[in-house]
Amino acid sequence: MYAWYLPKGYERVDARSVVGGHRHFWGTYNILAPVEPKFLEGSSLKLKFDAYVLDFAQGRQGLSYVEETGESQDLITWGQLTEEARNTLNTYEFYPYVGEMGIVPLKDEVFNGLLNATWPFSSASA
């Protein structure tokens, strides 16, 4: 699972919101199958984050594969974070303000559930 933290998101928190956008957005991407070579640069996956504003201050955001090579970002694993950083991410609550978009996907209590939710194979077939 790859995760990105963005301090500003472009989707409305809910349909009743009169303000477009919000603070604190966590984007995730789970890769469970081999990826076509055109979406790889060496062993790095080529993804693009799109964010744009629609009518009436609404917006959309998300990740998608791309064929073009662009800038790369450092990969930092959960294990490379300090104990203090892991504890903060496990306990800080962004989501009272922005709903599910603010839930830290790497939290101990969330991570396995997100992986299981995207797992396409039944455990009965194992």
N, CA, C and O atoms as a GROMACS GRO file, in nm:
protein
  504
    1MET      N    1   0.085  -0.117   0.000
    1MET     CA    2   0.000   0.000   0.000
    1MET      C    3   0.090   0.124   0.000
    1MET      O    4   0.182   0.136   0.080
    2TYR      N    5   0.060   0.214  -0.091
    2TYR     CA    6   0.124   0.344  -0.093
    2TYR      C    7   0.026   0.444  -0.034
    2TYR      O    8  -0.095   0.433  -0.056
    3ALA      N    9   0.076   0.540   0.042
    3ALA     CA   10  -0.011   0.642   0.102
    3ALA      C   11   0.054   0.778   0.086
    3ALA      O   12   0.176   0.794   0.100
    4TRP      N   13  -0.029   0.877   0.057
    4TRP     CA   14   0.016   1.015   0.045
    4TRP      C   15  -0.068   1.101   0.138
    4TRP      O   16  -0.190   1.084   0.147
    5TYR      N   17  -0.002   1.192   0.206
    5TYR     CA   18  -0.074   1.292   0.286
    5TYR      C   19  -0.070   1.424   0.210
    5TYR      O   20   0.036   1.469   0.167
    6LEU      N   21  -0.185   1.484   0.195
    6LEU     CA   22  -0.194   1.614   0.130
    6LEU      C   23  -0.265   1.709   0.226
    6LEU      O   24  -0.375   1.679   0.273
    7PRO      N   25  -0.205   1.823   0.256
    7PRO     CA   26  -0.266   1.914   0.353
    7PRO      C   27  -0.394   1.981   0.303
    7PRO      O   28  -0.468   2.039   0.382
    8LYS      N   29  -0.420   1.975   0.172
    8LYS     CA   30  -0.541   2.037   0.116
    8LYS      C   31  -0.604   1.942   0.016
    8LYS      O   32  -0.537   1.897  -0.077
    9GLY      N   33  -0.731   1.912   0.034
    9GLY     CA   34  -0.805   1.830  -0.060
    9GLY      C   35  -0.905   1.916  -0.136
    9GLY      O   36  -0.936   2.027  -0.094
   10TYR      N   37  -0.955   1.864  -0.248
   10TYR     CA   38  -1.044   1.943  -0.333
   10TYR      C   39  -1.188   1.894  -0.336
   10TYR      O   40  -1.274   1.962  -0.391
   11GLU      N   41  -1.216   1.779  -0.278
   11GLU     CA   42  -1.353   1.731  -0.276
   11GLU      C   43  -1.425   1.791  -0.157
   11GLU      O   44  -1.365   1.820  -0.054
   12ARG      N   45  -1.555   1.809  -0.172
   12ARG     CA   46  -1.634   1.853  -0.058
   12ARG      C   47  -1.638   1.742   0.045
   12ARG      O   48  -1.638   1.624   0.011
   13VAL      N   49  -1.640   1.781   0.171
   13VAL     CA   50  -1.648   1.683   0.278
   13VAL      C   51  -1.779   1.607   0.271
   13VAL      O   52  -1.780   1.485   0.291
   14ASP      N   53  -1.888   1.676   0.243
   14ASP     CA   54  -2.017   1.610   0.221
   14ASP      C   55  -2.102   1.699   0.131
   14ASP      O   56  -2.066   1.813   0.103
   15ALA      N   57  -2.214   1.646   0.086
   15ALA     CA   58  -2.298   1.717  -0.011
   15ALA      C   59  -2.357   1.846   0.045
   15ALA      O   60  -2.392   1.936  -0.031
   16ARG      N   61  -2.368   1.857   0.177
   16ARG     CA   62  -2.427   1.977   0.238
   16ARG      C   63  -2.326   2.090   0.250
   16ARG      O   64  -2.364   2.204   0.279
   17SER      N   65  -2.199   2.061   0.229
   17SER     CA   66  -2.094   2.161   0.247
   17SER      C   67  -2.107   2.271   0.143
   17SER      O   68  -2.122   2.243   0.024
   18VAL      N   69  -2.100   2.396   0.187
   18VAL     CA   70  -2.103   2.508   0.094
   18VAL      C   71  -1.962   2.547   0.050
   18VAL      O   72  -1.945   2.625  -0.044
   19VAL      N   73  -1.863   2.495   0.118
   19VAL     CA   74  -1.725   2.527   0.086
   19VAL      C   75  -1.663   2.410   0.011
   19VAL      O   76  -1.670   2.296   0.056
   20GLY      N   77  -1.603   2.438  -0.103
   20GLY     CA   78  -1.531   2.334  -0.176
   20GLY      C   79  -1.394   2.313  -0.114
   20GLY      O   80  -1.328   2.410  -0.075
   21GLY      N   81  -1.352   2.192  -0.106
   21GLY     CA   82  -1.221   2.161  -0.052
   21GLY      C   83  -1.223   2.143   0.099
   21GLY      O   84  -1.324   2.168   0.165
   22HIS      N   85  -1.111   2.099   0.151
   22HIS     CA   86  -1.098   2.072   0.293
   22HIS      C   87  -0.951   2.055   0.326
   22HIS      O   88  -0.866   2.048   0.237
   23ARG      N   89  -0.922   2.049   0.451
   23ARG     CA   90  -0.785   2.023   0.497
   23ARG      C   91  -0.771   1.873   0.521
   23ARG      O   92  -0.869   1.804   0.548
   24HIS      N   93  -0.650   1.825   0.511
   24HIS     CA   94  -0.614   1.687   0.546
   24HIS      C   95  -0.678   1.583   0.453
   24HIS      O   96  -0.794   1.546   0.471
   25PHE      N   97  -0.603   1.538   0.357
   25PHE     CA   98  -0.648   1.432   0.267
   25PHE      C   99  -0.541   1.323   0.263
   25PHE      O  100  -0.424   1.352   0.239
   26TRP      N  101  -0.582   1.200   0.286
   26TRP     CA  102  -0.492   1.085   0.272
   26TRP      C  103  -0.535   1.007   0.149
   26TRP      O  104  -0.649   0.962   0.139
   27GLY      N  105  -0.444   0.992   0.055
   27GLY     CA  106  -0.469   0.912  -0.064
   27GLY      C  107  -0.393   0.781  -0.053
   27GLY      O  108  -0.279   0.779  -0.006
   28THR      N  109  -0.455   0.672  -0.095
   28THR     CA  110  -0.388   0.542  -0.090
   28THR      C  111  -0.398   0.473  -0.225
   28THR      O  112  -0.487   0.502  -0.305
   29TYR      N  113  -0.306   0.383  -0.249
   29TYR     CA  114  -0.307   0.302  -0.371
   29TYR      C  115  -0.257   0.164  -0.333
   29TYR      O  116  -0.143   0.150  -0.290
   30ASN      N  117  -0.339   0.064  -0.350
   30ASN     CA  118  -0.300  -0.075  -0.322
   30ASN      C  119  -0.272  -0.145  -0.454
   30ASN      O  120  -0.352  -0.135  -0.547
   31ILE      N  121  -0.161  -0.214  -0.462
   31ILE     CA  122  -0.123  -0.284  -0.584
   31ILE      C  123  -0.119  -0.432  -0.552
   31ILE      O  124  -0.036  -0.477  -0.473
   32LEU      N  125  -0.209  -0.509  -0.614
   32LEU     CA  126  -0.222  -0.651  -0.582
   32LEU      C  127  -0.190  -0.742  -0.700
   32LEU      O  128  -0.190  -0.864  -0.684
   33ALA      N  129  -0.163  -0.687  -0.814
   33ALA     CA  130  -0.138  -0.768  -0.933
   33ALA      C  131  -0.019  -0.710  -1.008
   33ALA      O  132   0.018  -0.595  -0.986
   34PRO      N  133   0.041  -0.789  -1.096
   34PRO     CA  134   0.151  -0.734  -1.175
   34PRO      C  135   0.105  -0.611  -1.254
   34PRO      O  136  -0.007  -0.607  -1.306
   35VAL      N  137   0.191  -0.514  -1.263
   35VAL     CA  138   0.161  -0.389  -1.332
   35VAL      C  139   0.224  -0.393  -1.471
   35VAL      O  140   0.336  -0.442  -1.487
   36GLU      N  141   0.153  -0.343  -1.571
   36GLU     CA  142   0.207  -0.338  -1.706
   36GLU      C  143   0.337  -0.257  -1.707
   36GLU      O  144   0.345  -0.154  -1.641
   37PRO      N  145   0.439  -0.303  -1.782
   37PRO     CA  146   0.568  -0.234  -1.785
   37PRO      C  147   0.560  -0.086  -1.823
   37PRO      O  148   0.643  -0.007  -1.778
   38LYS      N  149   0.462  -0.047  -1.904
   38LYS     CA  150   0.452   0.094  -1.945
   38LYS      C  151   0.422   0.186  -1.826
   38LYS      O  152   0.441   0.308  -1.836
   39PHE      N  153   0.376   0.130  -1.714
   39PHE     CA  154   0.348   0.210  -1.596
   39PHE      C  155   0.460   0.202  -1.493
   39PHE      O  156   0.442   0.244  -1.379
   40LEU      N  157   0.574   0.148  -1.531
   40LEU     CA  158   0.689   0.135  -1.441
   40LEU      C  159   0.809   0.211  -1.494
   40LEU      O  160   0.827   0.223  -1.616
   41GLU      N  161   0.888   0.263  -1.405
   41GLU     CA  162   1.018   0.321  -1.436
   41GLU      C  163   1.117   0.246  -1.349
   41GLU      O  164   1.135   0.279  -1.232
   42GLY      N  165   1.181   0.144  -1.405
   42GLY     CA  166   1.261   0.053  -1.323
   42GLY      C  167   1.166  -0.024  -1.234
   42GLY      O  168   1.075  -0.091  -1.283
   43SER      N  169   1.186  -0.014  -1.104
   43SER     CA  170   1.096  -0.081  -1.011
   43SER      C  171   0.995   0.016  -0.950
   43SER      O  172   0.918  -0.021  -0.861
   44SER      N  173   0.994   0.140  -0.998
   44SER     CA  174   0.902   0.241  -0.944
   44SER      C  175   0.775   0.249  -1.026
   44SER      O  176   0.778   0.250  -1.149
   45LEU      N  177   0.664   0.256  -0.958
   45LEU     CA  178   0.534   0.271  -1.021
   45LEU      C  179   0.513   0.417  -1.059
   45LEU      O  180   0.547   0.507  -0.982
   46LYS      N  181   0.459   0.441  -1.179
   46LYS     CA  182   0.434   0.578  -1.224
   46LYS      C  183   0.286   0.612  -1.200
   46LYS      O  184   0.197   0.561  -1.268
   47LEU      N  185   0.264   0.699  -1.103
   47LEU     CA  186   0.130   0.745  -1.069
   47LEU      C  187   0.123   0.896  -1.080
   47LEU      O  188   0.224   0.965  -1.069
   48LYS      N  189   0.003   0.945  -1.102
   48LYS     CA  190  -0.019   1.089  -1.107
   48LYS      C  191  -0.134   1.123  -1.013
   48LYS      O  192  -0.236   1.054  -1.011
   49PHE      N  193  -0.117   1.228  -0.938
   49PHE     CA  194  -0.224   1.280  -0.854
   49PHE      C  195  -0.294   1.390  -0.932
   49PHE      O  196  -0.231   1.488  -0.973
   50ASP      N  197  -0.423   1.376  -0.951
   50ASP     CA  198  -0.503   1.477  -1.018
   50ASP      C  199  -0.593   1.545  -0.917
   50ASP      O  200  -0.657   1.479  -0.835
   51ALA      N  201  -0.598   1.675  -0.921
   51ALA     CA  202  -0.691   1.750  -0.839
   51ALA      C  203  -0.738   1.868  -0.922
   51ALA      O  204  -0.657   1.943  -0.976
   52TYR      N  205  -0.867   1.885  -0.931
   52TYR     CA  206  -0.920   1.996  -1.010
   52TYR      C  207  -1.054   2.039  -0.954
   52TYR      O  208  -1.125   1.962  -0.889
   53VAL      N  209  -1.086   2.162  -0.979
   53VAL     CA  210  -1.211   2.220  -0.930
   53VAL      C  211  -1.316   2.211  -1.040
   53VAL      O  212  -1.290   2.241  -1.156
   54LEU      N  213  -1.435   2.167  -1.001
   54LEU     CA  214  -1.550   2.161  -1.092
   54LEU      C  215  -1.640   2.283  -1.068
   54LEU      O  216  -1.598   2.378  -1.001
   55ASP      N  217  -1.758   2.280  -1.121
   55ASP     CA  218  -1.853   2.389  -1.100
   55ASP      C  219  -1.892   2.402  -0.953
   55ASP      O  220  -1.888   2.304  -0.878
   56PHE      N  221  -1.930   2.522  -0.914
   56PHE     CA  222  -1.980   2.550  -0.780
   56PHE      C  223  -1.883   2.509  -0.671
   56PHE      O  224  -1.925   2.463  -0.565
   57ALA      N  225  -1.754   2.526  -0.695
   57ALA     CA  226  -1.648   2.503  -0.597
   57ALA      C  227  -1.636   2.357  -0.555
   57ALA      O  228  -1.575   2.328  -0.452
   58GLN      N  229  -1.693   2.267  -0.632
   58GLN     CA  230  -1.672   2.125  -0.603
   58GLN      C  231  -1.544   2.081  -0.672
   58GLN      O  232  -1.500   2.145  -0.767
   59GLY      N  233  -1.486   1.974  -0.626
   59GLY     CA  234  -1.365   1.926  -0.689
   59GLY      C  235  -1.354   1.775  -0.682
   59GLY      O  236  -1.434   1.708  -0.618
   60ARG      N  237  -1.254   1.725  -0.748
   60ARG     CA  238  -1.223   1.581  -0.748
   60ARG      C  239  -1.074   1.565  -0.732
   60ARG      O  240  -0.996   1.653  -0.770
   61GLN      N  241  -1.036   1.454  -0.677
   61GLN     CA  242  -0.894   1.423  -0.661
   61GLN      C  243  -0.876   1.273  -0.664
   61GLN      O  244  -0.968   1.198  -0.632
   62GLY      N  245  -0.759   1.230  -0.704
   62GLY     CA  246  -0.734   1.087  -0.706
   62GLY      C  247  -0.601   1.054  -0.772
   62GLY      O  248  -0.532   1.142  -0.825
   63LEU      N  249  -0.567   0.928  -0.769
   63LEU     CA  250  -0.443   0.877  -0.826
   63LEU      C  251  -0.474   0.791  -0.946
   63LEU      O  252  -0.575   0.721  -0.949
   64SER      N  253  -0.386   0.797  -1.046
   64SER     CA  254  -0.403   0.712  -1.163
   64SER      C  255  -0.266   0.676  -1.220
   64SER      O  256  -0.169   0.749  -1.200
   65TYR      N  257  -0.261   0.563  -1.291
   65TYR     CA  258  -0.139   0.524  -1.362
   65TYR      C  259  -0.110   0.623  -1.474
   65TYR      O  260  -0.203   0.680  -1.532
   66VAL      N  261   0.017   0.644  -1.503
   66VAL     CA  262   0.056   0.723  -1.620
   66VAL      C  263   0.173   0.654  -1.690
   66VAL      O  264   0.246   0.577  -1.629
   67GLU      N  265   0.188   0.682  -1.818
   67GLU     CA  266   0.298   0.626  -1.895
   67GLU      C  267   0.420   0.718  -1.895
   67GLU      O  268   0.532   0.672  -1.913
   68GLU      N  269   0.398   0.848  -1.874
   68GLU     CA  270   0.508   0.944  -1.876
   68GLU      C  271   0.589   0.933  -1.748
   68GLU      O  272   0.536   0.904  -1.641
   69THR      N  273   0.718   0.958  -1.760
   69THR     CA  274   0.805   0.962  -1.643
   69THR      C  275   0.807   1.105  -1.592
   69THR      O  276   0.825   1.199  -1.669
   70GLY      N  277   0.790   1.121  -1.463
   70GLY     CA  278   0.791   1.254  -1.402
   70GLY      C  279   0.887   1.256  -1.284
   70GLY      O  280   0.984   1.181  -1.280
   71GLU      N  281   0.858   1.343  -1.191
   71GLU     CA  282   0.940   1.352  -1.071
   71GLU      C  283   0.912   1.232  -0.981
   71GLU      O  284   0.805   1.173  -0.986
   72SER      N  285   1.009   1.199  -0.900
   72SER     CA  286   0.986   1.091  -0.803
   72SER      C  287   0.996   1.148  -0.662
   72SER      O  288   1.062   1.250  -0.639
   73GLN      N  289   0.931   1.082  -0.571
   73GLN     CA  290   0.933   1.121  -0.431
   73GLN      C  291   1.000   1.011  -0.352
   73GLN      O  292   0.994   0.894  -0.388
   74ASP      N  293   1.062   1.050  -0.243
   74ASP     CA  294   1.126   0.951  -0.157
   74ASP      C  295   1.020   0.860  -0.097
   74ASP      O  296   0.912   0.905  -0.056
   75LEU      N  297   1.051   0.733  -0.092
   75LEU     CA  298   0.964   0.635  -0.028
   75LEU      C  299   1.010   0.619   0.116
   75LEU      O  300   1.126   0.588   0.142
   76ILE      N  301   0.920   0.641   0.208
   76ILE     CA  302   0.951   0.625   0.350
   76ILE      C  303   0.858   0.518   0.404
   76ILE      O  304   0.736   0.531   0.396
   77THR      N  305   0.915   0.413   0.458
   77THR     CA  306   0.834   0.304   0.511
   77THR      C  307   0.792   0.334   0.654
   77THR      O  308   0.854   0.416   0.723
   78TRP      N  309   0.688   0.267   0.698
   78TRP     CA  310   0.638   0.280   0.835
   78TRP      C  311   0.750   0.254   0.935
   78TRP      O  312   0.762   0.323   1.036
   79GLY      N  313   0.832   0.154   0.906
   79GLY     CA  314   0.942   0.118   0.996
   79GLY      C  315   1.052   0.223   1.002
   79GLY      O  316   1.127   0.227   1.100
   80GLN      N  317   1.063   0.308   0.901
   80GLN     CA  318   1.164   0.413   0.901
   80GLN      C  319   1.122   0.534   0.985
   80GLN      O  320   1.206   0.616   1.022
   81LEU      N  321   0.994   0.546   1.014
   81LEU     CA  322   0.947   0.657   1.096
   81LEU      C  323   0.994   0.638   1.239
   81LEU      O  324   1.014   0.525   1.284
   82THR      N  325   1.012   0.748   1.310
   82THR     CA  326   1.047   0.738   1.451
   82THR      C  327   0.927   0.683   1.528
   82THR      O  328   0.814   0.688   1.480
   83GLU      N  329   0.953   0.631   1.644
   83GLU     CA  330   0.844   0.582   1.730
   83GLU      C  331   0.745   0.695   1.759
   83GLU      O  332   0.624   0.672   1.762
   84GLU      N  333   0.798   0.815   1.781
   84GLU     CA  334   0.712   0.930   1.808
   84GLU      C  335   0.621   0.961   1.688
   84GLU      O  336   0.503   0.990   1.705
   85ALA      N  337   0.676   0.954   1.567
   85ALA     CA  338   0.595   0.980   1.447
   85ALA      C  339   0.487   0.874   1.430
   85ALA      O  340   0.372   0.907   1.400
   86ARG      N  341   0.522   0.746   1.450
   86ARG     CA  342   0.422   0.638   1.438
   86ARG      C  343   0.312   0.655   1.542
   86ARG      O  344   0.194   0.640   1.512
   87ASN      N  345   0.351   0.687   1.666
   87ASN     CA  346   0.251   0.708   1.772
   87ASN      C  347   0.158   0.824   1.739
   87ASN      O  348   0.038   0.816   1.761
   88THR      N  349   0.214   0.932   1.685
   88THR     CA  350   0.132   1.047   1.648
   88THR      C  351   0.034   1.010   1.538
   88THR      O  352  -0.084   1.043   1.547
   89LEU      N  353   0.080   0.941   1.434
   89LEU     CA  354  -0.010   0.902   1.325
   89LEU      C  355  -0.115   0.802   1.372
   89LEU      O  356  -0.227   0.801   1.320
   90ASN      N  357  -0.081   0.718   1.469
   90ASN     CA  358  -0.177   0.621   1.523
   90ASN      C  359  -0.283   0.686   1.611
   90ASN      O  360  -0.393   0.632   1.626
   91THR      N  361  -0.253   0.802   1.670
   91THR     CA  362  -0.346   0.860   1.767
   91THR      C  363  -0.412   0.990   1.723
   91THR      O  364  -0.519   1.023   1.773
   92TYR      N  365  -0.351   1.065   1.630
   92TYR     CA  366  -0.409   1.193   1.589
   92TYR      C  367  -0.532   1.168   1.503
   92TYR      O  368  -0.532   1.080   1.417
   93GLU      N  369  -0.638   1.245   1.527
   93GLU     CA  370  -0.763   1.226   1.453
   93GLU      C  371  -0.789   1.345   1.361
   93GLU      O  372  -0.835   1.450   1.405
   94PHE      N  373  -0.760   1.325   1.232
   94PHE     CA  374  -0.793   1.425   1.132
   94PHE      C  375  -0.942   1.416   1.096
   94PHE      O  376  -1.004   1.518   1.064
   95TYR      N  377  -0.998   1.296   1.102
   95TYR     CA  378  -1.129   1.269   1.042
   95TYR      C  379  -1.250   1.334   1.107
   95TYR      O  380  -1.354   1.340   1.041
   96PRO      N  381  -1.245   1.383   1.232
   96PRO     CA  382  -1.366   1.454   1.277
   96PRO      C  383  -1.398   1.574   1.188
   96PRO      O  384  -1.513   1.619   1.182
   97TYR      N  385  -1.297   1.625   1.119
   97TYR     CA  386  -1.316   1.743   1.036
   97TYR      C  387  -1.350   1.708   0.891
   97TYR      O  388  -1.422   1.783   0.826
   98VAL      N  389  -1.299   1.597   0.840
   98VAL     CA  390  -1.313   1.569   0.697
   98VAL      C  391  -1.364   1.429   0.666
   98VAL      O  392  -1.357   1.386   0.551
   99GLY      N  393  -1.414   1.358   0.763
   99GLY     CA  394  -1.467   1.224   0.738
   99GLY      C  395  -1.359   1.125   0.698
   99GLY      O  396  -1.244   1.137   0.740
  100GLU      N  397  -1.396   1.028   0.617
  100GLU     CA  398  -1.305   0.919   0.579
  100GLU      C  399  -1.180   0.967   0.507
  100GLU      O  400  -1.076   0.900   0.513
  101MET      N  401  -1.187   1.080   0.439
  101MET     CA  402  -1.070   1.130   0.366
  101MET      C  403  -0.955   1.165   0.459
  101MET      O  404  -0.841   1.175   0.415
  102GLY      N  405  -0.985   1.184   0.588
  102GLY     CA  406  -0.882   1.221   0.683
  102GLY      C  407  -0.833   1.107   0.770
  102GLY      O  408  -0.752   1.130   0.860
  103ILE      N  409  -0.879   0.985   0.746
  103ILE     CA  410  -0.834   0.871   0.826
  103ILE      C  411  -0.695   0.829   0.780
  103ILE      O  412  -0.674   0.805   0.661
  104VAL      N  413  -0.603   0.821   0.872
  104VAL     CA  414  -0.465   0.782   0.839
  104VAL      C  415  -0.466   0.634   0.799
  104VAL      O  416  -0.497   0.549   0.883
  105PRO      N  417  -0.434   0.602   0.673
  105PRO     CA  418  -0.444   0.463   0.627
  105PRO      C  419  -0.339   0.370   0.687
  105PRO      O  420  -0.354   0.248   0.681
  106LEU      N  421  -0.235   0.427   0.744
  106LEU     CA  422  -0.128   0.344   0.800
  106LEU      C  423  -0.149   0.313   0.948
  106LEU      O  424  -0.068   0.242   1.008
  107LYS      N  425  -0.255   0.365   1.007
  107LYS     CA  426  -0.285   0.336   1.148
  107LYS      C  427  -0.293   0.186   1.168
  107LYS      O  428  -0.343   0.114   1.082
  108ASP      N  429  -0.244   0.140   1.279
  108ASP     CA  430  -0.247  -0.003   1.308
  108ASP      C  431  -0.388  -0.060   1.295
  108ASP      O  432  -0.405  -0.170   1.243
  109GLU      N  433  -0.488   0.014   1.342
  109GLU     CA  434  -0.626  -0.036   1.340
  109GLU      C  435  -0.695  -0.024   1.204
  109GLU      O  436  -0.805  -0.076   1.187
  110VAL      N  437  -0.633   0.043   1.108
  110VAL     CA  438  -0.694   0.068   0.978
  110VAL      C  439  -0.626  -0.010   0.865
  110VAL      O  440  -0.692  -0.056   0.773
  111PHE      N  441  -0.496  -0.024   0.872
  111PHE     CA  442  -0.414  -0.078   0.763
  111PHE      C  443  -0.463  -0.213   0.711
  111PHE      O  444  -0.488  -0.227   0.591
  112ASN      N  445  -0.477  -0.312   0.798
  112ASN     CA  446  -0.520  -0.445   0.753
  112ASN      C  447  -0.660  -0.444   0.694
  112ASN      O  448  -0.687  -0.517   0.598
  113GLY      N  449  -0.749  -0.363   0.749
  113GLY     CA  450  -0.883  -0.353   0.693
  113GLY      C  451  -0.883  -0.299   0.551
  113GLY      O  452  -0.959  -0.346   0.466
  114LEU      N  453  -0.797  -0.200   0.524
  114LEU     CA  454  -0.787  -0.146   0.388
  114LEU      C  455  -0.729  -0.249   0.292
  114LEU      O  456  -0.775  -0.262   0.179
  115LEU      N  457  -0.629  -0.323   0.336
  115LEU     CA  458  -0.573  -0.428   0.251
  115LEU      C  459  -0.678  -0.536   0.223
  115LEU      O  460  -0.694  -0.578   0.109
  116ASN      N  461  -0.748  -0.578   0.326
  116ASN     CA  462  -0.851  -0.682   0.308
  116ASN      C  463  -0.965  -0.634   0.219
  116ASN      O  464  -1.021  -0.713   0.143
  117ALA      N  465  -1.000  -0.506   0.227
  117ALA     CA  466  -1.109  -0.452   0.145
  117ALA      C  467  -1.075  -0.454  -0.004
  117ALA      O  468  -1.166  -0.457  -0.087
  118THR      N  469  -0.949  -0.451  -0.037
  118THR     CA  470  -0.910  -0.451  -0.179
  118THR      C  471  -0.860  -0.587  -0.226
  118THR      O  472  -0.823  -0.602  -0.342
  119TRP      N  473  -0.857  -0.685  -0.138
  119TRP     CA  474  -0.808  -0.819  -0.174
  119TRP      C  475  -0.912  -0.888  -0.262
  119TRP      O  476  -1.024  -0.911  -0.216
  120PRO      N  477  -0.877  -0.921  -0.386
  120PRO     CA  478  -0.978  -0.974  -0.479
  120PRO      C  479  -1.001  -1.125  -0.470
  120PRO      O  480  -1.087  -1.179  -0.539
  121PHE      N  481  -0.925  -1.193  -0.385
  121PHE     CA  482  -0.933  -1.339  -0.380
  121PHE      C  483  -1.002  -1.383  -0.252
  121PHE      O  484  -0.973  -1.331  -0.144
  122SER      N  485  -1.091  -1.476  -0.263
  122SER     CA  486  -1.160  -1.529  -0.146
  122SER      C  487  -1.065  -1.615  -0.065
  122SER      O  488  -0.984  -1.689  -0.122
  123SER      N  489  -1.074  -1.606   0.067
  123SER     CA  490  -0.990  -1.692   0.151
  123SER      C  491  -1.033  -1.838   0.138
  123SER      O  492  -0.955  -1.928   0.170
  124ALA      N  493  -1.155  -1.862   0.092
  124ALA     CA  494  -1.203  -1.999   0.073
  124ALA      C  495  -1.131  -2.068  -0.043
  124ALA      O  496  -1.124  -2.190  -0.047
  125SER      N  497  -1.078  -1.989  -0.137
  125SER     CA  498  -1.010  -2.049  -0.252
  125SER      C  499  -0.866  -2.085  -0.222
  125SER      O  500  -0.799  -2.146  -0.305
  126ALA      N  501  -0.817  -2.047  -0.104
  126ALA     CA  502  -0.677  -2.075  -0.069
  126ALA      C  503  -0.657  -2.220  -0.031
  126ALA      O  504  -0.546  -2.260   0.002
   0.00000   0.00000   0.00000
